[in-house]
Structure formats: C-alpha cells, structure tokens
C-alpha cells in the first residue's frame, strides 16, 4: 500500500461514521429521541429525513475524497531519499 496522507484516514473515518449513522437511522428511526432524550421534530420524522440526507451526502463526499487522495498517492513519483530528516 502506498503511503497516504493523514487526510485520507480522516476521510475514511468520516465516511465510516456517516455510514453507521445512516444505517442506525434507517433501522431505528427513534434513536435520537431515545439516546439524547429530545424530540426535535415533535414526532413527525422530518429530522430523521434530514439526517438521512445529510449522512448520505457526507458518506458520498468523504468516500470520493478518500478515493481521490488514494489515487493521488499511488500516482505520486517516489522521491529518492536525500539523507536528511
């Protein structure tokens, strides 16, 4: 595996977190009310719809950025070591 920048790992982590939130929201619609003990949309489900759209957008954007960073690291020329730190 070619060396990648730390931004790549941030993007992978953000994509994974958004995927987990997406799956959690799709499987258990009331998790926000139960975990945080609040009801931001008064039970009509609009907050969950917005959260689902936001997590899908975040997942797609972070995955695309991570793929772009990975491809960029593979195409980068290997520089010879100069002997300095």
C-alpha positions in Angstrom: 0.0 0.0 0.0 1.4 3.4 -0.9 1.9 6.0 1.8 -1.1 8.1 2.2 -1.7 11.4 3.9 -3.4 11.7 7.2 -6.3 13.4 5.5 -7.1 10.1 3.8 -7.6 8.4 7.1 -9.8 11.3 8.3 -12.0 11.0 5.2 -12.2 7.2 5.6 -13.2 7.6 9.3 -15.8 10.3 8.4 -17.3 8.1 5.7 -17.5 5.1 8.1 -19.1 7.2 10.8 -21.7 8.6 8.4 -22.4 5.1 7.1 -23.0 3.9 10.7 -25.3 6.8 11.4 -27.2 6.2 8.1 -27.7 2.5 8.9 -28.7 3.4 12.5 -31.3 6.0 11.3 -32.7 3.6 8.7 -33.0 0.7 11.1 -34.0 2.5 14.3 -35.9 5.7 13.5 -36.3 6.9 17.1 -32.7 6.5 18.2 -32.2 10.3 18.5 -35.1 10.6 20.9 -34.0 7.7 23.0 -30.3 8.5 23.2 -30.5 12.2 23.6 -33.9 12.4 25.3 -35.1 15.2 22.9 -37.8 15.3 20.2 -36.5 17.9 17.7 -39.4 17.3 15.2 -42.3 16.6 17.5 -42.6 13.1 16.2 -43.2 13.8 12.5 -39.9 12.3 11.3 -38.6 15.3 9.4 -35.4 15.5 11.5 -34.7 11.8 10.6 -35.2 12.6 6.9 -32.8 15.5 7.0 -30.3 13.4 9.0 -30.6 10.6 6.4 -30.0 13.0 3.5 -27.0 14.6 5.3 -25.4 11.3 6.2 -25.7 10.1 2.6 -24.2 13.3 1.3 -21.4 13.1 3.8 -20.7 9.4 3.0 -20.6 10.1 -0.7 -18.4 13.2 -0.4 -15.9 11.7 2.0 -15.6 8.4 0.1 -15.0 10.3 -3.2 -12.4 12.4 -1.5 -10.7 9.4 0.1 -10.6 7.6 -3.3 -9.1 10.7 -4.9 -6.4 11.0 -2.2 -5.6 7.3 -2.5 -5.3 7.5 -6.3 -3.2 10.6 -6.0 -0.8 8.9 -3.6 -0.4 5.9 -6.0 0.5 8.3 -8.9 3.0 10.4 -6.9 6.5 9.9 -8.0 8.8 8.2 -5.5 11.5 10.7 -4.5 14.9 9.4 -3.6 16.0 10.0 0.0 18.2 13.0 0.5 19.7 11.6 3.7 18.2 14.5 5.7 15.4 14.3 8.2 
